Amino acid sequence: MNLLTRQEGLNYRLEGKLLHLEPPTSVKDCSWSVFDITGTEKFNGKFTGEVESVVDVSSLKPGVYEICLMDGERLRSARFRVQ
């Protein structure tokens, strides 16, 4: 997997087939989603406290995907590639 873009305030890392999403420090209520290039939502979740979310992305087909964090005021996004 390759990181394609990163937006400020969106903290994540790819380790093998695991996507680690860190909650924003300034926001208490925040949800996240992973979309494929057609806009189909593949995964979603909500941060609970300050615990990171870990998503197993091994089921994704090769292609470009977008991570979105929504906190009610702001949308942050980044793209990554599954090979």
Biopython code that builds the backbone (N, CA, C, O; Angstrom):
import numpy as np
from Bio.PDB.StructureBuilder import StructureBuilder

atoms = [
    (1, "MET", "N", (0.827, -1.177, 0.000)),
    (1, "MET", "CA", (0.000, 0.000, 0.000)),
    (1, "MET", "C", (0.872, 1.240, 0.000)),
    (1, "MET", "O", (1.921, 1.285, 0.643)),
    (2, "ASN", "N", (0.431, 2.217, -0.712)),
    (2, "ASN", "CA", (1.172, 3.466, -0.801)),
    (2, "ASN", "C", (0.300, 4.637, -0.381)),
    (2, "ASN", "O", (-0.885, 4.700, -0.707)),
    (3, "LEU", "N", (0.903, 5.552, 0.341)),
    (3, "LEU", "CA", (0.240, 6.793, 0.715)),
    (3, "LEU", "C", (0.290, 7.722, -0.496)),
    (3, "LEU", "O", (1.355, 7.931, -1.078)),
    (4, "LEU", "N", (-0.856, 8.276, -0.874)),
    (4, "LEU", "CA", (-0.890, 9.186, -2.015)),
    (4, "LEU", "C", (-0.994, 10.638, -1.574)),
    (4, "LEU", "O", (-0.258, 11.485, -2.081)),
    (5, "THR", "N", (-1.879, 10.943, -0.654)),
    (5, "THR", "CA", (-2.026, 12.313, -0.162)),
    (5, "THR", "C", (-2.275, 12.272, 1.338)),
    (5, "THR", "O", (-2.740, 11.264, 1.872)),
    (6, "ARG", "N", (-1.967, 13.361, 2.006)),
    (6, "ARG", "CA", (-2.257, 13.471, 3.440)),
    (6, "ARG", "C", (-2.722, 14.897, 3.716)),
    (6, "ARG", "O", (-2.124, 15.859, 3.235)),
    (7, "GLN", "N", (-3.781, 15.021, 4.486)),
    (7, "GLN", "CA", (-4.303, 16.330, 4.854)),
    (7, "GLN", "C", (-3.985, 16.590, 6.322)),
    (7, "GLN", "O", (-4.034, 15.679, 7.148)),
    (8, "GLU", "N", (-3.660, 17.829, 6.635)),
    (8, "GLU", "CA", (-3.356, 18.204, 8.015)),
    (8, "GLU", "C", (-4.509, 17.828, 8.937)),
    (8, "GLU", "O", (-5.674, 18.051, 8.609)),
    (9, "GLY", "N", (-4.183, 17.264, 10.080)),
    (9, "GLY", "CA", (-5.199, 16.861, 11.045)),
    (9, "GLY", "C", (-5.691, 15.443, 10.869)),
    (9, "GLY", "O", (-6.488, 14.963, 11.674)),
    (10, "LEU", "N", (-5.232, 14.761, 9.830)),
    (10, "LEU", "CA", (-5.599, 13.366, 9.596)),
    (10, "LEU", "C", (-4.369, 12.522, 9.865)),
    (10, "LEU", "O", (-3.465, 12.448, 9.033)),
    (11, "ASN", "N", (-4.334, 11.892, 11.014)),
    (11, "ASN", "CA", (-3.164, 11.115, 11.409)),
    (11, "ASN", "C", (-3.453, 9.631, 11.255)),
    (11, "ASN", "O", (-4.335, 9.085, 11.918)),
    (12, "TYR", "N", (-2.702, 8.986, 10.373)),
    (12, "TYR", "CA", (-2.856, 7.558, 10.164)),
    (12, "TYR", "C", (-1.560, 6.984, 9.631)),
    (12, "TYR", "O", (-0.670, 7.701, 9.174)),
    (13, "ARG", "N", (-1.486, 5.676, 9.705)),
    (13, "ARG", "CA", (-0.326, 4.992, 9.137)),
    (13, "ARG", "C", (-0.771, 3.636, 8.633)),
    (13, "ARG", "O", (-1.722, 3.045, 9.145)),
    (14, "LEU", "N", (-0.070, 3.154, 7.624)),
    (14, "LEU", "CA", (-0.312, 1.835, 7.072)),
    (14, "LEU", "C", (0.815, 0.921, 7.520)),
    (14, "LEU", "O", (1.991, 1.229, 7.324)),
    (15, "GLU", "N", (0.456, -0.190, 8.115)),
    (15, "GLU", "CA", (1.435, -1.198, 8.502)),
    (15, "GLU", "C", (0.976, -2.516, 7.909)),
    (15, "GLU", "O", (0.081, -3.174, 8.439)),
    (16, "GLY", "N", (1.601, -2.894, 6.801)),
    (16, "GLY", "CA", (1.160, -4.108, 6.112)),
    (16, "GLY", "C", (-0.259, -3.928, 5.610)),
    (16, "GLY", "O", (-0.539, -3.019, 4.828)),
    (17, "LYS", "N", (-1.152, -4.791, 6.061)),
    (17, "LYS", "CA", (-2.563, -4.731, 5.662)),
    (17, "LYS", "C", (-3.444, -4.113, 6.748)),
    (17, "LYS", "O", (-4.664, -4.276, 6.731)),
    (18, "LEU", "N", (-2.818, -3.402, 7.694)),
    (18, "LEU", "CA", (-3.577, -2.747, 8.756)),
    (18, "LEU", "C", (-3.481, -1.232, 8.628)),
    (18, "LEU", "O", (-2.394, -0.674, 8.479)),
    (19, "LEU", "N", (-4.621, -0.587, 8.690)),
    (19, "LEU", "CA", (-4.715, 0.864, 8.639)),
    (19, "LEU", "C", (-4.987, 1.346, 10.064)),
    (19, "LEU", "O", (-6.010, 0.998, 10.654)),
    (20, "HIS", "N", (-4.080, 2.139, 10.611)),
    (20, "HIS", "CA", (-4.200, 2.684, 11.960)),
    (20, "HIS", "C", (-4.653, 4.132, 11.852)),
    (20, "HIS", "O", (-3.945, 4.963, 11.284)),
    (21, "LEU", "N", (-5.834, 4.442, 12.396)),
    (21, "LEU", "CA", (-6.386, 5.795, 12.366)),
    (21, "LEU", "C", (-6.354, 6.363, 13.775)),
    (21, "LEU", "O", (-6.865, 5.748, 14.711)),
    (22, "GLU", "N", (-5.756, 7.531, 13.924)),
    (22, "GLU", "CA", (-5.670, 8.181, 15.234)),
    (22, "GLU", "C", (-6.714, 9.286, 15.323)),
    (22, "GLU", "O", (-6.875, 10.065, 14.383)),
    (23, "PRO", "N", (-7.426, 9.362, 16.451)),
    (23, "PRO", "CA", (-8.443, 10.411, 16.589)),
    (23, "PRO", "C", (-7.798, 11.784, 16.704)),
    (23, "PRO", "O", (-6.721, 11.910, 17.285)),
    (24, "PRO", "N", (-8.436, 12.814, 16.160)),
    (24, "PRO", "CA", (-7.920, 14.178, 16.323)),
    (24, "PRO", "C", (-7.902, 14.543, 17.802)),
    (24, "PRO", "O", (-8.821, 14.189, 18.540)),
    (25, "THR", "N", (-6.871, 15.242, 18.233)),
    (25, "THR", "CA", (-6.742, 15.579, 19.650)),
    (25, "THR", "C", (-7.736, 16.639, 20.102)),
    (25, "THR", "O", (-8.094, 16.678, 21.279)),
    (26, "SER", "N", (-8.182, 17.486, 19.211)),
    (26, "SER", "CA", (-9.045, 18.596, 19.598)),
    (26, "SER", "C", (-10.538, 18.291, 19.466)),
    (26, "SER", "O", (-11.369, 19.150, 19.759)),
    (27, "VAL", "N", (-10.886, 17.076, 19.029)),
    (27, "VAL", "CA", (-12.287, 16.750, 18.758)),
    (27, "VAL", "C", (-12.687, 15.514, 19.565)),
    (27, "VAL", "O", (-11.970, 14.514, 19.577)),
    (28, "LYS", "N", (-13.825, 15.593, 20.233)),
    (28, "LYS", "CA", (-14.274, 14.458, 21.038)),
    (28, "LYS", "C", (-15.170, 13.508, 20.267)),
    (28, "LYS", "O", (-15.126, 12.300, 20.500)),
    (29, "ASP", "N", (-15.986, 14.023, 19.350)),
    (29, "ASP", "CA", (-16.936, 13.214, 18.612)),
    (29, "ASP", "C", (-16.538, 13.207, 17.137)),
    (29, "ASP", "O", (-16.728, 14.195, 16.427)),
    (30, "CYS", "N", (-15.989, 12.089, 16.692)),
    (30, "CYS", "CA", (-15.466, 12.032, 15.330)),
    (30, "CYS", "C", (-15.698, 10.648, 14.747)),
    (30, "CYS", "O", (-15.483, 9.640, 15.420)),
    (31, "SER", "N", (-16.139, 10.601, 13.491)),
    (31, "SER", "CA", (-16.319, 9.328, 12.805)),
    (31, "SER", "C", (-15.396, 9.274, 11.592)),
    (31, "SER", "O", (-14.888, 10.299, 11.135)),
    (32, "TRP", "N", (-15.190, 8.075, 11.082)),
    (32, "TRP", "CA", (-14.310, 7.891, 9.928)),
    (32, "TRP", "C", (-14.938, 6.899, 8.963)),
    (32, "TRP", "O", (-15.761, 6.070, 9.349)),
    (33, "SER", "N", (-14.532, 6.999, 7.690)),
    (33, "SER", "CA", (-14.975, 6.067, 6.645)),
    (33, "SER", "C", (-13.850, 5.861, 5.650)),
    (33, "SER", "O", (-12.990, 6.725, 5.478)),
    (34, "VAL", "N", (-13.863, 4.707, 4.997)),
    (34, "VAL", "CA", (-12.947, 4.412, 3.891)),
    (34, "VAL", "C", (-13.822, 4.141, 2.675)),
    (34, "VAL", "O", (-14.729, 3.310, 2.722)),
    (35, "PHE", "N", (-13.538, 4.858, 1.572)),
    (35, "PHE", "CA", (-14.301, 4.743, 0.338)),
    (35, "PHE", "C", (-13.409, 4.262, -0.801)),
    (35, "PHE", "O", (-12.211, 4.543, -0.824)),
    (36, "ASP", "N", (-14.005, 3.531, -1.748)),
    (36, "ASP", "CA", (-13.254, 3.209, -2.960)),
    (36, "ASP", "C", (-13.378, 4.369, -3.935)),
    (36, "ASP", "O", (-14.025, 5.371, -3.631)),
    (37, "ILE", "N", (-12.774, 4.242, -5.083)),
    (37, "ILE", "CA", (-12.696, 5.337, -6.053)),
    (37, "ILE", "C", (-14.079, 5.707, -6.617)),
    (37, "ILE", "O", (-14.264, 6.817, -7.116)),
    (38, "THR", "N", (-15.044, 4.786, -6.541)),
    (38, "THR", "CA", (-16.397, 5.076, -7.035)),
    (38, "THR", "C", (-17.271, 5.739, -5.976)),
    (38, "THR", "O", (-18.407, 6.121, -6.256)),
    (39, "GLY", "N", (-16.741, 5.877, -4.751)),
    (39, "GLY", "CA", (-17.501, 6.485, -3.674)),
    (39, "GLY", "C", (-18.248, 5.491, -2.805)),
    (39, "GLY", "O", (-19.004, 5.888, -1.918)),
    (40, "THR", "N", (-18.045, 4.197, -3.050)),
    (40, "THR", "CA", (-18.685, 3.167, -2.240)),
    (40, "THR", "C", (-17.964, 3.046, -0.904)),
    (40, "THR", "O", (-16.746, 2.872, -0.857)),
    (41, "GLU", "N", (-18.720, 3.138, 0.169)),
    (41, "GLU", "CA", (-18.118, 3.027, 1.502)),
    (41, "GLU", "C", (-17.746, 1.571, 1.774)),
    (41, "GLU", "O", (-18.576, 0.671, 1.636)),
    (42, "LYS", "N", (-16.502, 1.352, 2.158)),
    (42, "LYS", "CA", (-15.995, 0.008, 2.431)),
    (42, "LYS", "C", (-15.924, -0.286, 3.920)),
    (42, "LYS", "O", (-16.206, -1.407, 4.343)),
    (43, "PHE", "N", (-15.552, 0.706, 4.721)),
    (43, "PHE", "CA", (-15.459, 0.570, 6.172)),
    (43, "PHE", "C", (-15.901, 1.874, 6.811)),
    (43, "PHE", "O", (-15.814, 2.934, 6.192)),
    (44, "ASN", "N", (-16.377, 1.799, 8.059)),
    (44, "ASN", "CA", (-16.672, 3.017, 8.806)),
    (44, "ASN", "C", (-16.613, 2.718, 10.293)),
    (44, "ASN", "O", (-16.672, 1.564, 10.717)),
    (45, "GLY", "N", (-16.497, 3.761, 11.061)),
    (45, "GLY", "CA", (-16.453, 3.594, 12.504)),
    (45, "GLY", "C", (-16.476, 4.934, 13.197)),
    (45, "GLY", "O", (-16.563, 5.986, 12.564)),
    (46, "LYS", "N", (-16.396, 4.872, 14.518)),
    (46, "LYS", "CA", (-16.422, 6.083, 15.334)),
    (46, "LYS", "C", (-15.341, 5.949, 16.390)),
    (46, "LYS", "O", (-15.157, 4.882, 16.976)),
    (47, "PHE", "N", (-14.629, 7.038, 16.629)),
    (47, "PHE", "CA", (-13.614, 7.017, 17.672)),
    (47, "PHE", "C", (-14.293, 7.062, 19.034)),
    (47, "PHE", "O", (-15.252, 7.804, 19.244)),
    (48, "THR", "N", (-13.781, 6.262, 19.945)),
    (48, "THR", "CA", (-14.277, 6.287, 21.323)),
    (48, "THR", "C", (-13.125, 6.735, 22.209)),
    (48, "THR", "O", (-12.192, 5.974, 22.463)),
    (49, "GLY", "N", (-13.198, 7.957, 22.669)),
    (49, "GLY", "CA", (-12.114, 8.494, 23.484)),
    (49, "GLY", "C", (-10.872, 8.739, 22.655)),
    (49, "GLY", "O", (-10.952, 9.208, 21.520)),
    (50, "GLU", "N", (-9.728, 8.421, 23.225)),
    (50, "GLU", "CA", (-8.455, 8.679, 22.568)),
    (50, "GLU", "C", (-7.824, 7.408, 22.009)),
    (50, "GLU", "O", (-6.614, 7.355, 21.790)),
    (51, "VAL", "N", (-8.641, 6.388, 21.779)),
    (51, "VAL", "CA", (-8.145, 5.105, 21.294)),
    (51, "VAL", "C", (-8.148, 5.106, 19.768)),
    (51, "VAL", "O", (-9.133, 5.495, 19.141)),
    (52, "GLU", "N", (-7.021, 4.662, 19.170)),
    (52, "GLU", "CA", (-6.964, 4.598, 17.712)),
    (52, "GLU", "C", (-7.833, 3.455, 17.201)),
    (52, "GLU", "O", (-8.090, 2.487, 17.916)),
    (53, "SER", "N", (-8.278, 3.578, 15.967)),
    (53, "SER", "CA", (-9.017, 2.519, 15.289)),
    (53, "SER", "C", (-8.053, 1.794, 14.368)),
    (53, "SER", "O", (-7.254, 2.423, 13.674)),
    (54, "VAL", "N", (-8.128, 0.470, 14.363)),
    (54, "VAL", "CA", (-7.290, -0.339, 13.479)),
    (54, "VAL", "C", (-8.226, -1.100, 12.548)),
    (54, "VAL", "O", (-9.130, -1.808, 12.991)),
    (55, "VAL", "N", (-7.986, -0.937, 11.235)),
    (55, "VAL", "CA", (-8.845, -1.536, 10.226)),
    (55, "VAL", "C", (-8.015, -2.512, 9.394)),
    (55, "VAL", "O", (-6.966, -2.149, 8.862)),
    (56, "ASP", "N", (-8.492, -3.750, 9.287)),
    (56, "ASP", "CA", (-7.854, -4.753, 8.438)),
    (56, "ASP", "C", (-8.331, -4.519, 7.009)),
    (56, "ASP", "O", (-9.493, -4.775, 6.693)),
    (57, "VAL", "N", (-7.443, -4.034, 6.144)),
    (57, "VAL", "CA", (-7.820, -3.706, 4.765)),
    (57, "VAL", "C", (-7.400, -4.790, 3.775)),
    (57, "VAL", "O", (-7.339, -4.541, 2.570)),
    (58, "SER", "N", (-7.112, -5.983, 4.273)),
    (58, "SER", "CA", (-6.650, -7.064, 3.398)),
    (58, "SER", "C", (-7.725, -7.511, 2.411)),
    (58, "SER", "O", (-7.397, -8.116, 1.390)),
    (59, "SER", "N", (-9.004, -7.229, 2.687)),
    (59, "SER", "CA", (-10.086, -7.624, 1.778)),
    (59, "SER", "C", (-10.248, -6.659, 0.605)),
    (59, "SER", "O", (-10.998, -6.951, -0.326)),
    (60, "LEU", "N", (-9.562, -5.517, 0.630)),
    (60, "LEU", "CA", (-9.696, -4.545, -0.447)),
    (60, "LEU", "C", (-8.952, -5.002, -1.694)),
    (60, "LEU", "O", (-7.837, -5.516, -1.613)),
    (61, "LYS", "N", (-9.576, -4.811, -2.837)),
    (61, "LYS", "CA", (-8.938, -5.107, -4.121)),
    (61, "LYS", "C", (-7.924, -4.013, -4.435)),
    (61, "LYS", "O", (-8.032, -2.907, -3.907)),
    (62, "PRO", "N", (-6.938, -4.304, -5.287)),
    (62, "PRO", "CA", (-5.974, -3.263, -5.669)),
    (62, "PRO", "C", (-6.687, -2.034, -6.235)),
    (62, "PRO", "O", (-7.620, -2.154, -7.028)),
    (63, "GLY", "N", (-6.236, -0.860, -5.817)),
    (63, "GLY", "CA", (-6.835, 0.380, -6.284)),
    (63, "GLY", "C", (-6.572, 1.515, -5.325)),
    (63, "GLY", "O", (-5.814, 1.378, -4.365)),
    (64, "VAL", "N", (-7.209, 2.642, -5.597)),
    (64, "VAL", "CA", (-7.060, 3.842, -4.783)),
    (64, "VAL", "C", (-8.272, 3.962, -3.864)),
    (64, "VAL", "O", (-9.409, 3.760, -4.290)),
    (65, "TYR", "N", (-8.016, 4.290, -2.612)),
    (65, "TYR", "CA", (-9.060, 4.433, -1.595)),
    (65, "TYR", "C", (-8.885, 5.764, -0.871)),
    (65, "TYR", "O", (-7.792, 6.329, -0.828)),
    (66, "GLU", "N", (-9.980, 6.246, -0.308)),
    (66, "GLU", "CA", (-9.941, 7.514, 0.411)),
    (66, "GLU", "C", (-10.396, 7.309, 1.847)),
    (66, "GLU", "O", (-11.398, 6.642, 2.107)),
    (67, "ILE", "N", (-9.646, 7.893, 2.774)),
    (67, "ILE", "CA", (-10.004, 7.907, 4.192)),
    (67, "ILE", "C", (-10.627, 9.261, 4.469)),
    (67, "ILE", "O", (-10.072, 10.286, 4.073)),
    (68, "CYS", "N", (-11.765, 9.288, 5.140)),
    (68, "CYS", "CA", (-12.411, 10.547, 5.516)),
    (68, "CYS", "C", (-12.690, 10.557, 7.011)),
    (68, "CYS", "O", (-13.211, 9.586, 7.560)),
    (69, "LEU", "N", (-12.340, 11.656, 7.666)),
    (69, "LEU", "CA", (-12.672, 11.897, 9.071)),
    (69, "LEU", "C", (-13.664, 13.035, 9.116)),
    (69, "LEU", "O", (-13.424, 14.091, 8.530)),
    (70, "MET", "N", (-14.787, 12.836, 9.808)),
    (70, "MET", "CA", (-15.814, 13.846, 9.913)),
    (70, "MET", "C", (-16.047, 14.154, 11.391)),
    (70, "MET", "O", (-16.314, 13.255, 12.189)),
    (71, "ASP", "N", (-15.943, 15.430, 11.742)),
    (71, "ASP", "CA", (-16.107, 15.788, 13.154)),
    (71, "ASP", "C", (-17.244, 16.774, 13.392)),
    (71, "ASP", "O", (-17.313, 17.390, 14.456)),
    (72, "GLY", "N", (-18.129, 16.929, 12.426)),
    (72, "GLY", "CA", (-19.247, 17.859, 12.584)),
    (72, "GLY", "C", (-18.947, 19.244, 12.049)),
    (72, "GLY", "O", (-19.841, 19.930, 11.552)),
    (73, "GLU", "N", (-17.699, 19.655, 12.147)),
    (73, "GLU", "CA", (-17.299, 20.970, 11.646)),
    (73, "GLU", "C", (-16.398, 20.861, 10.424)),
    (73, "GLU", "O", (-16.407, 21.727, 9.548)),
    (74, "ARG", "N", (-15.635, 19.805, 10.381)),
    (74, "ARG", "CA", (-14.585, 19.703, 9.371)),
    (74, "ARG", "C", (-14.532, 18.303, 8.776)),
    (74, "ARG", "O", (-14.784, 17.314, 9.464)),
    (75, "LEU", "N", (-14.204, 18.232, 7.501)),
    (75, "LEU", "CA", (-13.966, 16.964, 6.819)),
    (75, "LEU", "C", (-12.498, 16.917, 6.439)),
    (75, "LEU", "O", (-11.994, 17.822, 5.774)),
    (76, "ARG", "N", (-11.821, 15.882, 6.853)),
    (76, "ARG", "CA", (-10.413, 15.688, 6.486)),
    (76, "ARG", "C", (-10.338, 14.413, 5.651)),
    (76, "ARG", "O", (-11.040, 13.442, 5.934)),
    (77, "SER", "N", (-9.492, 14.410, 4.628)),
    (77, "SER", "CA", (-9.400, 13.216, 3.796)),
    (77, "SER", "C", (-7.977, 13.000, 3.306)),
    (77, "SER", "O", (-7.159, 13.919, 3.267)),
    (78, "ALA", "N", (-7.713, 11.764, 2.938)),
    (78, "ALA", "CA", (-6.423, 11.383, 2.376)),
    (78, "ALA", "C", (-6.656, 10.170, 1.485)),
    (78, "ALA", "O", (-7.643, 9.451, 1.642)),
    (79, "ARG", "N", (-5.754, 9.954, 0.563)),
    (79, "ARG", "CA", (-5.856, 8.796, -0.338)),
    (79, "ARG", "C", (-4.675, 7.872, -0.138)),
    (79, "ARG", "O", (-3.564, 8.298, 0.176)),
    (80, "PHE", "N", (-4.952, 6.586, -0.330)),
    (80, "PHE", "CA", (-3.892, 5.592, -0.302)),
    (80, "PHE", "C", (-4.177, 4.543, -1.362)),
    (80, "PHE", "O", (-5.310, 4.403, -1.823)),
    (81, "ARG", "N", (-3.143, 3.808, -1.743)),
    (81, "ARG", "CA", (-3.259, 2.803, -2.802)),
    (81, "ARG", "C", (-3.005, 1.414, -2.234)),
    (81, "ARG", "O", (-2.056, 1.190, -1.483)),
    (82, "VAL", "N", (-3.873, 0.499, -2.611)),
    (82, "VAL", "CA", (-3.681, -0.916, -2.298)),
    (82, "VAL", "C", (-3.151, -1.575, -3.565)),
    (82, "VAL", "O", (-3.728, -1.435, -4.643)),
    (83, "GLN", "N", (-2.046, -2.295, -3.416)),
    (83, "GLN", "CA", (-1.437, -2.938, -4.597)),
    (83, "GLN", "C", (-1.627, -4.429, -4.568)),
    (83, "GLN", "O", (-1.180, -5.126, -5.479)),
]
sb = StructureBuilder()
sb.init_structure("model")
sb.init_model(0)
sb.init_chain("A")
sb.init_seg("    ")
for serial, (resi, resn, name, xyz) in enumerate(atoms, 1):
    if name == "N":
        sb.init_residue(resn, " ", resi, " ")
    sb.init_atom(name, np.array(xyz, "f"), 0.0, 1.0, " ", f" {name:<3s}", serial, name[0])
structure = sb.get_structure()
